[in-house]
Amino acid sequence: MPPSHSNLQYWNHIIETKCIDIFLSSTLPGNGIVYTIYCLCKRKGIPTLFFHISLMPFTVILMDDWERP
């Protein structure tokens, strides 16, 4: 489901007013809020990094684009 217009407005406002220059997330963009922020950052050219806990012990995967792991 696409994000609501008010959700987009809110996060766009936060990114613009706080001068966000990188987006770090401990989860993949599976829910609406993380996906909304991810899409806005990608559109604005802001780097994105996702930390994904692997099934292998003591292993964390770092991704800059969850659509191209």
CHARMM-style PDB file with segment names, atoms N, HN, CA, C and O in Angstrom:
ATOM      1  N   MET     1       0.838  -1.178   0.000  1.00  0.00      PROA
ATOM      2  CA  MET     1       0.000   0.000   0.000  1.00  0.00      PROA
ATOM      3  C   MET     1       0.888   1.248   0.000  1.00  0.00      PROA
ATOM      4  O   MET     1       1.817   1.340   0.802  1.00  0.00      PROA
ATOM      5  N   PRO     2       0.613   2.213  -0.893  1.00  0.00      PROA
ATOM      6  CA  PRO     2       1.443   3.419  -0.935  1.00  0.00      PROA
ATOM      7  C   PRO     2       1.247   4.282   0.308  1.00  0.00      PROA
ATOM      8  O   PRO     2       0.182   4.262   0.924  1.00  0.00      PROA
ATOM      9  N   PRO     3       2.281   5.037   0.670  1.00  0.00      PROA
ATOM     10  CA  PRO     3       2.176   5.889   1.861  1.00  0.00      PROA
ATOM     11  C   PRO     3       1.133   6.981   1.664  1.00  0.00      PROA
ATOM     12  O   PRO     3       0.883   7.419   0.541  1.00  0.00      PROA
ATOM     13  N   SER     4       0.532   7.413   2.756  1.00  0.00      PROA
ATOM     14  HN  SER     4       0.736   7.058   3.668  1.00  0.00      PROA
ATOM     15  CA  SER     4      -0.467   8.473   2.684  1.00  0.00      PROA
ATOM     16  C   SER     4       0.210   9.810   2.379  1.00  0.00      PROA
ATOM     17  O   SER     4       1.403   9.994   2.621  1.00  0.00      PROA
ATOM     18  N   HSD     5      -0.578  10.725   1.849  1.00  0.00      PROA
ATOM     19  HN  HSD     5      -1.547  10.576   1.653  1.00  0.00      PROA
ATOM     20  CA  HSD     5      -0.055  12.038   1.489  1.00  0.00      PROA
ATOM     21  C   HSD     5       0.476  12.785   2.719  1.00  0.00      PROA
ATOM     22  O   HSD     5       1.519  13.435   2.648  1.00  0.00      PROA
ATOM     23  N   SER     6      -0.241  12.690   3.842  1.00  0.00      PROA
ATOM     24  HN  SER     6      -1.088  12.162   3.900  1.00  0.00      PROA
ATOM     25  CA  SER     6       0.209  13.387   5.051  1.00  0.00      PROA
ATOM     26  C   SER     6       1.510  12.792   5.592  1.00  0.00      PROA
ATOM     27  O   SER     6       2.357  13.513   6.121  1.00  0.00      PROA
ATOM     28  N   ASN     7       1.664  11.462   5.456  1.00  0.00      PROA
ATOM     29  HN  ASN     7       0.977  10.876   5.026  1.00  0.00      PROA
ATOM     30  CA  ASN     7       2.896  10.798   5.867  1.00  0.00      PROA
ATOM     31  C   ASN     7       4.072  11.302   5.016  1.00  0.00      PROA
ATOM     32  O   ASN     7       5.148  11.589   5.541  1.00  0.00      PROA
ATOM     33  N   LEU     8       3.856  11.404   3.718  1.00  0.00      PROA
ATOM     34  HN  LEU     8       2.982  11.171   3.291  1.00  0.00      PROA
ATOM     35  CA  LEU     8       4.900  11.921   2.825  1.00  0.00      PROA
ATOM     36  C   LEU     8       5.256  13.365   3.180  1.00  0.00      PROA
ATOM     37  O   LEU     8       6.432  13.724   3.241  1.00  0.00      PROA
ATOM     38  N   GLN     9       4.248  14.176   3.411  1.00  0.00      PROA
ATOM     39  HN  GLN     9       3.292  13.885   3.361  1.00  0.00      PROA
ATOM     40  CA  GLN     9       4.494  15.581   3.761  1.00  0.00      PROA
ATOM     41  C   GLN     9       5.303  15.700   5.048  1.00  0.00      PROA
ATOM     42  O   GLN     9       6.260  16.470   5.127  1.00  0.00      PROA
ATOM     43  N   TYR    10       4.907  14.932   6.046  1.00  0.00      PROA
ATOM     44  HN  TYR    10       4.130  14.306   5.982  1.00  0.00      PROA
ATOM     45  CA  TYR    10       5.591  14.992   7.341  1.00  0.00      PROA
ATOM     46  C   TYR    10       7.063  14.629   7.194  1.00  0.00      PROA
ATOM     47  O   TYR    10       7.934  15.385   7.625  1.00  0.00      PROA
ATOM     48  N   TRP    11       7.346  13.486   6.594  1.00  0.00      PROA
ATOM     49  HN  TRP    11       6.639  12.872   6.244  1.00  0.00      PROA
ATOM     50  CA  TRP    11       8.740  13.043   6.511  1.00  0.00      PROA
ATOM     51  C   TRP    11       9.560  13.902   5.561  1.00  0.00      PROA
ATOM     52  O   TRP    11      10.756  14.091   5.780  1.00  0.00      PROA
ATOM     53  N   ASN    12       8.944  14.419   4.520  1.00  0.00      PROA
ATOM     54  HN  ASN    12       7.972  14.266   4.342  1.00  0.00      PROA
ATOM     55  CA  ASN    12       9.660  15.349   3.642  1.00  0.00      PROA
ATOM     56  C   ASN    12      10.040  16.606   4.424  1.00  0.00      PROA
ATOM     57  O   ASN    12      11.155  17.110   4.286  1.00  0.00      PROA
ATOM     58  N   HSD    13       9.124  17.107   5.238  1.00  0.00      PROA
ATOM     59  HN  HSD    13       8.219  16.698   5.350  1.00  0.00      PROA
ATOM     60  CA  HSD    13       9.389  18.274   6.077  1.00  0.00      PROA
ATOM     61  C   HSD    13      10.549  17.999   7.048  1.00  0.00      PROA
ATOM     62  O   HSD    13      11.442  18.833   7.200  1.00  0.00      PROA
ATOM     63  N   ILE    14      10.536  16.846   7.694  1.00  0.00      PROA
ATOM     64  HN  ILE    14       9.811  16.168   7.571  1.00  0.00      PROA
ATOM     65  CA  ILE    14      11.602  16.492   8.641  1.00  0.00      PROA
ATOM     66  C   ILE    14      12.954  16.416   7.924  1.00  0.00      PROA
ATOM     67  O   ILE    14      13.949  16.955   8.407  1.00  0.00      PROA
ATOM     68  N   ILE    15      12.981  15.753   6.787  1.00  0.00      PROA
ATOM     69  HN  ILE    15      12.173  15.314   6.394  1.00  0.00      PROA
ATOM     70  CA  ILE    15      14.245  15.614   6.033  1.00  0.00      PROA
ATOM     71  C   ILE    15      14.773  16.974   5.609  1.00  0.00      PROA
ATOM     72  O   ILE    15      15.972  17.232   5.715  1.00  0.00      PROA
ATOM     73  N   GLU    16      13.893  17.850   5.131  1.00  0.00      PROA
ATOM     74  HN  GLU    16      12.919  17.641   5.045  1.00  0.00      PROA
ATOM     75  CA  GLU    16      14.306  19.175   4.669  1.00  0.00      PROA
ATOM     76  C   GLU    16      14.738  20.083   5.830  1.00  0.00      PROA
ATOM     77  O   GLU    16      15.800  20.703   5.761  1.00  0.00      PROA
ATOM     78  N   THR    17      13.936  20.166   6.883  1.00  0.00      PROA
ATOM     79  HN  THR    17      13.074  19.663   6.939  1.00  0.00      PROA
ATOM     80  CA  THR    17      14.234  21.122   7.959  1.00  0.00      PROA
ATOM     81  C   THR    17      15.400  20.682   8.841  1.00  0.00      PROA
ATOM     82  O   THR    17      16.110  21.526   9.388  1.00  0.00      PROA
ATOM     83  N   LYS    18      15.604  19.383   8.986  1.00  0.00      PROA
ATOM     84  HN  LYS    18      15.028  18.698   8.541  1.00  0.00      PROA
ATOM     85  CA  LYS    18      16.704  18.887   9.825  1.00  0.00      PROA
ATOM     86  C   LYS    18      17.973  18.652   9.013  1.00  0.00      PROA
ATOM     87  O   LYS    18      18.989  18.224   9.561  1.00  0.00      PROA
ATOM     88  N   CYS    19      17.921  18.932   7.701  1.00  0.00      PROA
ATOM     89  HN  CYS    19      17.095  19.280   7.256  1.00  0.00      PROA
ATOM     90  CA  CYS    19      19.085  18.768   6.802  1.00  0.00      PROA
ATOM     91  C   CYS    19      19.665  17.354   6.895  1.00  0.00      PROA
ATOM     92  O   CYS    19      20.875  17.184   7.044  1.00  0.00      PROA
ATOM     93  N   ILE    20      18.817  16.363   6.809  1.00  0.00      PROA
ATOM     94  HN  ILE    20      17.834  16.501   6.688  1.00  0.00      PROA
ATOM     95  CA  ILE    20      19.247  14.964   6.878  1.00  0.00      PROA
ATOM     96  C   ILE    20      20.148  14.659   5.687  1.00  0.00      PROA
ATOM     97  O   ILE    20      19.785  14.950   4.548  1.00  0.00      PROA
ATOM     98  N   ASP    21      21.324  14.072   5.940  1.00  0.00      PROA
ATOM     99  HN  ASP    21      21.618  13.835   6.865  1.00  0.00      PROA
ATOM    100  CA  ASP    21      22.244  13.772   4.842  1.00  0.00      PROA
ATOM    101  C   ASP    21      22.585  12.287   4.738  1.00  0.00      PROA
ATOM    102  O   ASP    21      23.368  11.896   3.872  1.00  0.00      PROA
ATOM    103  N   ILE    22      22.009  11.453   5.608  1.00  0.00      PROA
ATOM    104  HN  ILE    22      21.373  11.770   6.311  1.00  0.00      PROA
ATOM    105  CA  ILE    22      22.163  10.002   5.504  1.00  0.00      PROA
ATOM    106  C   ILE    22      21.008   9.350   6.272  1.00  0.00      PROA
ATOM    107  O   ILE    22      20.544   9.869   7.288  1.00  0.00      PROA
ATOM    108  N   PHE    23      20.559   8.205   5.762  1.00  0.00      PROA
ATOM    109  HN  PHE    23      20.935   7.784   4.937  1.00  0.00      PROA
ATOM    110  CA  PHE    23      19.484   7.461   6.421  1.00  0.00      PROA
ATOM    111  C   PHE    23      20.021   6.096   6.821  1.00  0.00      PROA
ATOM    112  O   PHE    23      20.367   5.282   5.965  1.00  0.00      PROA
ATOM    113  N   LEU    24      20.091   5.847   8.136  1.00  0.00      PROA
ATOM    114  HN  LEU    24      19.810   6.508   8.831  1.00  0.00      PROA
ATOM    115  CA  LEU    24      20.524   4.565   8.681  1.00  0.00      PROA
ATOM    116  C   LEU    24      19.318   3.860   9.277  1.00  0.00      PROA
ATOM    117  O   LEU    24      18.517   4.472   9.983  1.00  0.00      PROA
ATOM    118  N   SER    25      19.193   2.570   8.990  1.00  0.00      PROA
ATOM    119  HN  SER    25      19.844   2.072   8.417  1.00  0.00      PROA
ATOM    120  CA  SER    25      18.061   1.821   9.524  1.00  0.00      PROA
ATOM    121  C   SER    25      18.523   0.448   9.992  1.00  0.00      PROA
ATOM    122  O   SER    25      19.368  -0.195   9.369  1.00  0.00      PROA
ATOM    123  N   SER    26      17.947   0.023  11.100  1.00  0.00      PROA
ATOM    124  HN  SER    26      17.261   0.545  11.606  1.00  0.00      PROA
ATOM    125  CA  SER    26      18.277  -1.310  11.614  1.00  0.00      PROA
ATOM    126  C   SER    26      17.319  -2.361  11.061  1.00  0.00      PROA
ATOM    127  O   SER    26      17.438  -3.544  11.382  1.00  0.00      PROA
ATOM    128  N   THR    27      16.375  -1.933  10.235  1.00  0.00      PROA
ATOM    129  HN  THR    27      16.279  -0.972   9.974  1.00  0.00      PROA
ATOM    130  CA  THR    27      15.433  -2.865   9.602  1.00  0.00      PROA
ATOM    131  C   THR    27      15.336  -2.562   8.123  1.00  0.00      PROA
ATOM    132  O   THR    27      15.654  -1.460   7.677  1.00  0.00      PROA
ATOM    133  N   LEU    28      14.896  -3.545   7.376  1.00  0.00      PROA
ATOM    134  HN  LEU    28      14.637  -4.440   7.739  1.00  0.00      PROA
ATOM    135  CA  LEU    28      14.618  -3.330   5.958  1.00  0.00      PROA
ATOM    136  C   LEU    28      13.301  -2.571   5.836  1.00  0.00      PROA
ATOM    137  O   LEU    28      12.462  -2.655   6.733  1.00  0.00      PROA
ATOM    138  N   PRO    29      13.104  -1.834   4.750  1.00  0.00      PROA
ATOM    139  CA  PRO    29      11.898  -1.010   4.644  1.00  0.00      PROA
ATOM    140  C   PRO    29      10.641  -1.839   4.356  1.00  0.00      PROA
ATOM    141  O   PRO    29      10.100  -1.798   3.251  1.00  0.00      PROA
ATOM    142  N   GLY    30      10.197  -2.572   5.339  1.00  0.00      PROA
ATOM    143  HN  GLY    30      10.636  -2.605   6.237  1.00  0.00      PROA
ATOM    144  CA  GLY    30       9.015  -3.406   5.182  1.00  0.00      PROA
ATOM    145  C   GLY    30       7.752  -2.723   5.640  1.00  0.00      PROA
ATOM    146  O   GLY    30       6.665  -3.051   5.164  1.00  0.00      PROA
ATOM    147  N   ASN    31       7.871  -1.771   6.562  1.00  0.00      PROA
ATOM    148  HN  ASN    31       8.754  -1.505   6.949  1.00  0.00      PROA
ATOM    149  CA  ASN    31       6.665  -1.078   7.020  1.00  0.00      PROA
ATOM    150  C   ASN    31       6.557   0.290   6.343  1.00  0.00      PROA
ATOM    151  O   ASN    31       7.499   0.742   5.693  1.00  0.00      PROA
ATOM    152  N   GLY    32       5.437   0.925   6.494  1.00  0.00      PROA
ATOM    153  HN  GLY    32       4.672   0.557   7.022  1.00  0.00      PROA
ATOM    154  CA  GLY    32       5.156   2.175   5.796  1.00  0.00      PROA
ATOM    155  C   GLY    32       6.094   3.311   6.103  1.00  0.00      PROA
ATOM    156  O   GLY    32       6.515   4.024   5.192  1.00  0.00      PROA
ATOM    157  N   ILE    33       6.437   3.503   7.370  1.00  0.00      PROA
ATOM    158  HN  ILE    33       6.096   2.924   8.110  1.00  0.00      PROA
ATOM    159  CA  ILE    33       7.260   4.646   7.739  1.00  0.00      PROA
ATOM    160  C   ILE    33       8.677   4.502   7.196  1.00  0.00      PROA
ATOM    161  O   ILE    33       9.197   5.431   6.578  1.00  0.00      PROA
ATOM    162  N   VAL    34       9.298   3.371   7.413  1.00  0.00      PROA
ATOM    163  HN  VAL    34       8.876   2.616   7.914  1.00  0.00      PROA
ATOM    164  CA  VAL    34      10.677   3.163   6.930  1.00  0.00      PROA
ATOM    165  C   VAL    34      10.713   3.221   5.403  1.00  0.00      PROA
ATOM    166  O   VAL    34      11.639   3.792   4.826  1.00  0.00      PROA
ATOM    167  N   TYR    35       9.722   2.639   4.755  1.00  0.00      PROA
ATOM    168  HN  TYR    35       8.970   2.175   5.224  1.00  0.00      PROA
ATOM    169  CA  TYR    35       9.669   2.660   3.286  1.00  0.00      PROA
ATOM    170  C   TYR    35       9.485   4.085   2.765  1.00  0.00      PROA
ATOM    171  O   TYR    35      10.102   4.465   1.770  1.00  0.00      PROA
ATOM    172  N   THR    36       8.651   4.864   3.424  1.00  0.00      PROA
ATOM    173  HN  THR    36       8.151   4.556   4.232  1.00  0.00      PROA
ATOM    174  CA  THR    36       8.432   6.258   3.028  1.00  0.00      PROA
ATOM    175  C   THR    36       9.726   7.051   3.127  1.00  0.00      PROA
ATOM    176  O   THR    36      10.088   7.769   2.195  1.00  0.00      PROA
ATOM    177  N   ILE    37      10.423   6.928   4.248  1.00  0.00      PROA
ATOM    178  HN  ILE    37      10.129   6.345   5.005  1.00  0.00      PROA
ATOM    179  CA  ILE    37      11.681   7.650   4.442  1.00  0.00      PROA
ATOM    180  C   ILE    37      12.713   7.188   3.411  1.00  0.00      PROA
ATOM    181  O   ILE    37      13.420   8.008   2.826  1.00  0.00      PROA
ATOM    182  N   TYR    38      12.795   5.876   3.191  1.00  0.00      PROA
ATOM    183  HN  TYR    38      12.221   5.210   3.667  1.00  0.00      PROA
ATOM    184  CA  TYR    38      13.724   5.313   2.208  1.00  0.00      PROA
ATOM    185  C   TYR    38      13.475   5.909   0.819  1.00  0.00      PROA
ATOM    186  O   TYR    38      14.413   6.351   0.155  1.00  0.00      PROA
ATOM    187  N   CYS    39      12.217   5.920   0.386  1.00  0.00      PROA
ATOM    188  HN  CYS    39      11.456   5.561   0.926  1.00  0.00      PROA
ATOM    189  CA  CYS    39      11.883   6.438  -0.947  1.00  0.00      PROA
ATOM    190  C   CYS    39      12.203   7.923  -1.071  1.00  0.00      PROA
ATOM    191  O   CYS    39      12.740   8.358  -2.090  1.00  0.00      PROA
ATOM    192  N   LEU    40      11.879   8.698  -0.050  1.00  0.00      PROA
ATOM    193  HN  LEU    40      11.442   8.345   0.777  1.00  0.00      PROA
ATOM    194  CA  LEU    40      12.194  10.123  -0.084  1.00  0.00      PROA
ATOM    195  C   LEU    40      13.699  10.356  -0.161  1.00  0.00      PROA
ATOM    196  O   LEU    40      14.162  11.200  -0.928  1.00  0.00      PROA
ATOM    197  N   CYS    41      14.454   9.612   0.628  1.00  0.00      PROA
ATOM    198  HN  CYS    41      14.077   8.926   1.251  1.00  0.00      PROA
ATOM    199  CA  CYS    41      15.915   9.762   0.617  1.00  0.00      PROA
ATOM    200  C   CYS    41      16.494   9.370  -0.730  1.00  0.00      PROA
ATOM    201  O   CYS    41      17.366  10.064  -1.253  1.00  0.00      PROA
ATOM    202  N   LYS    42      16.024   8.269  -1.299  1.00  0.00      PROA
ATOM    203  HN  LYS    42      15.316   7.705  -0.875  1.00  0.00      PROA
ATOM    204  CA  LYS    42      16.518   7.839  -2.606  1.00  0.00      PROA
ATOM    205  C   LYS    42      16.227   8.902  -3.659  1.00  0.00      PROA
ATOM    206  O   LYS    42      17.085   9.205  -4.489  1.00  0.00      PROA
ATOM    207  N   ARG    43      15.028   9.466  -3.631  1.00  0.00      PROA
ATOM    208  HN  ARG    43      14.332   9.220  -2.957  1.00  0.00      PROA
ATOM    209  CA  ARG    43      14.630  10.487  -4.599  1.00  0.00      PROA
ATOM    210  C   ARG    43      15.471  11.749  -4.457  1.00  0.00      PROA
ATOM    211  O   ARG    43      15.754  12.426  -5.445  1.00  0.00      PROA
ATOM    212  N   LYS    44      15.870  12.065  -3.224  1.00  0.00      PROA
ATOM    213  HN  LYS    44      15.640  11.515  -2.421  1.00  0.00      PROA
ATOM    214  CA  LYS    44      16.659  13.272  -2.959  1.00  0.00      PROA
ATOM    215  C   LYS    44      18.166  13.027  -3.077  1.00  0.00      PROA
ATOM    216  O   LYS    44      18.956  13.958  -2.922  1.00  0.00      PROA
ATOM    217  N   GLY    45      18.569  11.781  -3.350  1.00  0.00      PROA
ATOM    218  HN  GLY    45      17.927  11.025  -3.476  1.00  0.00      PROA
ATOM    219  CA  GLY    45      19.987  11.468  -3.473  1.00  0.00      PROA
ATOM    220  C   GLY    45      20.697  11.329  -2.138  1.00  0.00      PROA
ATOM    221  O   GLY    45      21.923  11.417  -2.072  1.00  0.00      PROA
ATOM    222  N   ILE    46      19.937  11.112  -1.077  1.00  0.00      PROA
ATOM    223  HN  ILE    46      18.941  11.041  -1.131  1.00  0.00      PROA
ATOM    224  CA  ILE    46      20.514  10.939   0.264  1.00  0.00      PROA
ATOM    225  C   ILE    46      20.913   9.473   0.432  1.00  0.00      PROA
ATOM    226  O   ILE    46      20.084   8.591   0.207  1.00  0.00      PROA
ATOM    227  N   PRO    47      22.160   9.185   0.820  1.00  0.00      PROA
ATOM    228  CA  PRO    47      22.588   7.795   0.991  1.00  0.00      PROA
ATOM    229  C   PRO    47      21.747   7.062   2.033  1.00  0.00      PROA
ATOM    230  O   PRO    47      21.349   7.637   3.046  1.00  0.00      PROA
ATOM    231  N   THR    48      21.485   5.788   1.767  1.00  0.00      PROA
ATOM    232  HN  THR    48      21.809   5.320   0.944  1.00  0.00      PROA
ATOM    233  CA  THR    48      20.723   4.948   2.691  1.00  0.00      PROA
ATOM    234  C   THR    48      21.551   3.720   3.051  1.00  0.00      PROA
ATOM    235  O   THR    48      22.211   3.141   2.188  1.00  0.00      PROA
ATOM    236  N   LEU    49      21.520   3.322   4.317  1.00  0.00      PROA
ATOM    237  HN  LEU    49      20.984   3.793   5.018  1.00  0.00      PROA
ATOM    238  CA  LEU    49      22.216   2.131   4.782  1.00  0.00      PROA
ATOM    239  C   LEU    49      21.287   1.325   5.679  1.00  0.00      PROA
ATOM    240  O   LEU    49      20.641   1.864   6.578  1.00  0.00      PROA
ATOM    241  N   PHE    50      21.234   0.019   5.415  1.00  0.00      PROA
ATOM    242  HN  PHE    50      21.758  -0.419   4.685  1.00  0.00      PROA
ATOM    243  CA  PHE    50      20.408  -0.892   6.201  1.00  0.00      PROA
ATOM    244  C   PHE    50      21.285  -1.959   6.816  1.00  0.00      PROA
ATOM    245  O   PHE    50      22.137  -2.544   6.148  1.00  0.00      PROA
ATOM    246  N   PHE    51      21.071  -2.207   8.091  1.00  0.00      PROA
ATOM    247  HN  PHE    51      20.379  -1.733   8.635  1.00  0.00      PROA
ATOM    248  CA  PHE    51      21.761  -3.271   8.804  1.00  0.00      PROA
ATOM    249  C   PHE    51      20.773  -4.423   8.945  1.00  0.00      PROA
ATOM    250  O   PHE    51      19.708  -4.270   9.542  1.00  0.00      PROA
ATOM    251  N   HSD    52      21.134  -5.571   8.391  1.00  0.00      PROA
ATOM    252  HN  HSD    52      22.000  -5.695   7.906  1.00  0.00      PROA
ATOM    253  CA  HSD    52      20.252  -6.735   8.414  1.00  0.00      PROA
ATOM    254  C   HSD    52      20.960  -7.867   9.152  1.00  0.00      PROA
ATOM    255  O   HSD    52      22.057  -8.271   8.764  1.00  0.00      PROA
ATOM    256  N   ILE    53      20.346  -8.376  10.205  1.00  0.00      PROA
ATOM    257  HN  ILE    53      19.456  -8.048  10.521  1.00  0.00      PROA
ATOM    258  CA  ILE    53      20.938  -9.468  10.979  1.00  0.00      PROA
ATOM    259  C   ILE    53      20.773 -10.765  10.200  1.00  0.00      PROA
ATOM    260  O   ILE    53      19.664 -11.154   9.833  1.00  0.00      PROA
ATOM    261  N   SER    54      21.881 -11.413   9.961  1.00  0.00      PROA
ATOM    262  HN  SER    54      22.782 -11.098  10.259  1.00  0.00      PROA
ATOM    263  CA  SER    54      21.892 -12.666   9.204  1.00  0.00      PROA
ATOM    264  C   SER    54      21.502 -13.842  10.097  1.00  0.00      PROA
ATOM    265  O   SER    54      21.537 -13.745  11.324  1.00  0.00      PROA
ATOM    266  N   LEU    55      21.136 -14.937   9.469  1.00  0.00      PROA
ATOM    267  HN  LEU    55      21.107 -15.015   8.472  1.00  0.00      PROA
ATOM    268  CA  LEU    55      20.851 -16.162  10.222  1.00  0.00      PROA
ATOM    269  C   LEU    55      22.130 -16.823  10.715  1.00  0.00      PROA
ATOM    270  O   LEU    55      22.096 -17.674  11.604  1.00  0.00      PROA
ATOM    271  N   MET    56      23.269 -16.422  10.128  1.00  0.00      PROA
ATOM    272  HN  MET    56      23.297 -15.731   9.406  1.00  0.00      PROA
ATOM    273  CA  MET    56      24.552 -16.943  10.599  1.00  0.00      PROA
ATOM    274  C   MET    56      24.936 -16.207  11.874  1.00  0.00      PROA
ATOM    275  O   MET    56      24.787 -14.987  11.942  1.00  0.00      PROA
ATOM    276  N   PRO    57      25.422 -16.908  12.874  1.00  0.00      PROA
ATOM    277  CA  PRO    57      25.781 -16.256  14.141  1.00  0.00      PROA
ATOM    278  C   PRO    57      26.827 -15.155  13.945  1.00  0.00      PROA
ATOM    279  O   PRO    57      27.753 -15.295  13.146  1.00  0.00      PROA
ATOM    280  N   PHE    58      26.663 -14.067  14.684  1.00  0.00      PROA
ATOM    281  HN  PHE    58      25.911 -13.953  15.334  1.00  0.00      PROA
ATOM    282  CA  PHE    58      27.610 -12.951  14.713  1.00  0.00      PROA
ATOM    283  C   PHE    58      27.814 -12.313  13.337  1.00  0.00      PROA
ATOM    284  O   PHE    58      28.899 -11.812  13.040  1.00  0.00      PROA
ATOM    285  N   THR    59      26.780 -12.330  12.500  1.00  0.00      PROA
ATOM    286  HN  THR    59      25.899 -12.737  12.741  1.00  0.00      PROA
ATOM    287  CA  THR    59      26.891 -11.775  11.152  1.00  0.00      PROA
ATOM    288  C   THR    59      25.800 -10.746  10.909  1.00  0.00      PROA
ATOM    289  O   THR    59      24.614 -11.019  11.093  1.00  0.00      PROA
ATOM    290  N   VAL    60      26.217  -9.567  10.495  1.00  0.00      PROA
ATOM    291  HN  VAL    60      27.181  -9.344  10.346  1.00  0.00      PROA
ATOM    292  CA  VAL    60      25.294  -8.503  10.125  1.00  0.00      PROA
ATOM    293  C   VAL    60      25.617  -8.104   8.690  1.00  0.00      PROA
ATOM    294  O   VAL    60      26.783  -7.939   8.333  1.00  0.00      PROA
ATOM    295  N   ILE    61      24.597  -7.952   7.885  1.00  0.00      PROA
ATOM    296  HN  ILE    61      23.650  -8.086   8.175  1.00  0.00      PROA
ATOM    297  CA  ILE    61      24.776  -7.570   6.488  1.00  0.00      PROA
ATOM    298  C   ILE    61      24.453  -6.087   6.354  1.00  0.00      PROA
ATOM    299  O   ILE    61      23.416  -5.632   6.836  1.00  0.00      PROA
ATOM    300  N   LEU    62      25.320  -5.345   5.713  1.00  0.00      PROA
ATOM    301  HN  LEU    62      26.163  -5.715   5.322  1.00  0.00      PROA
ATOM    302  CA  LEU    62      25.127  -3.923   5.480  1.00  0.00      PROA
ATOM    303  C   LEU    62      24.751  -3.730   4.012  1.00  0.00      PROA
ATOM    304  O   LEU    62      25.482  -4.156   3.118  1.00  0.00      PROA
ATOM    305  N   MET    63      23.609  -3.085   3.769  1.00  0.00      PROA
ATOM    306  HN  MET    63      23.015  -2.738   4.495  1.00  0.00      PROA
ATOM    307  CA  MET    63      23.140  -2.850   2.402  1.00  0.00      PROA
ATOM    308  C   MET    63      22.892  -1.365   2.192  1.00  0.00      PROA
ATOM    309  O   MET    63      22.444  -0.667   3.101  1.00  0.00      PROA
ATOM    310  N   ASP    64      23.186  -0.886   0.989  1.00  0.00      PROA
ATOM    311  HN  ASP    64      23.550  -1.454   0.250  1.00  0.00      PROA
ATOM    312  CA  ASP    64      22.848   0.501   0.680  1.00  0.00      PROA
ATOM    313  C   ASP    64      21.579   0.588  -0.168  1.00  0.00      PROA
ATOM    314  O   ASP    64      21.007   1.667  -0.322  1.00  0.00      PROA
ATOM    315  N   ASP    65      21.144  -0.534  -0.713  1.00  0.00      PROA
ATOM    316  HN  ASP    65      21.609  -1.410  -0.588  1.00  0.00      PROA
ATOM    317  CA  ASP    65      19.904  -0.580  -1.491  1.00  0.00      PROA
ATOM    318  C   ASP    65      19.287  -1.943  -1.294  1.00  0.00      PROA
ATOM    319  O   ASP    65      19.814  -2.933  -1.803  1.00  0.00      PROA
ATOM    320  N   TRP    66      18.177  -2.026  -0.566  1.00  0.00      PROA
ATOM    321  HN  TRP    66      17.749  -1.222  -0.153  1.00  0.00      PROA
ATOM    322  CA  TRP    66      17.567  -3.325  -0.251  1.00  0.00      PROA
ATOM    323  C   TRP    66      16.986  -4.001  -1.490  1.00  0.00      PROA
ATOM    324  O   TRP    66      16.735  -5.206  -1.473  1.00  0.00      PROA
ATOM    325  N   GLU    67      16.771  -3.244  -2.563  1.00  0.00      PROA
ATOM    326  HN  GLU    67      16.975  -2.266  -2.577  1.00  0.00      PROA
ATOM    327  CA  GLU    67      16.269  -3.836  -3.810  1.00  0.00      PROA
ATOM    328  C   GLU    67      17.398  -4.470  -4.621  1.00  0.00      PROA
ATOM    329  O   GLU    67      17.142  -5.259  -5.531  1.00  0.00      PROA
ATOM    330  N   ARG    68      18.625  -4.133  -4.298  1.00  0.00      PROA
ATOM    331  HN  ARG    68      18.833  -3.492  -3.559  1.00  0.00      PROA
ATOM    332  CA  ARG    68      19.825  -4.718  -4.926  1.00  0.00      PROA
ATOM    333  C   ARG    68      20.778  -5.171  -3.837  1.00  0.00      PROA
ATOM    334  O   ARG    68      21.801  -4.523  -3.615  1.00  0.00      PROA
ATOM    335  N   PRO    69      20.475  -6.262  -3.152  1.00  0.00      PROA
ATOM    336  CA  PRO    69      21.339  -6.664  -2.030  1.00  0.00      PROA
ATOM    337  C   PRO    69      22.727  -7.097  -2.497  1.00  0.00      PROA
ATOM    338  OT1 PRO    69      23.568  -7.462  -1.676  1.00  0.00      PROA
TER     339      PRO     69
END
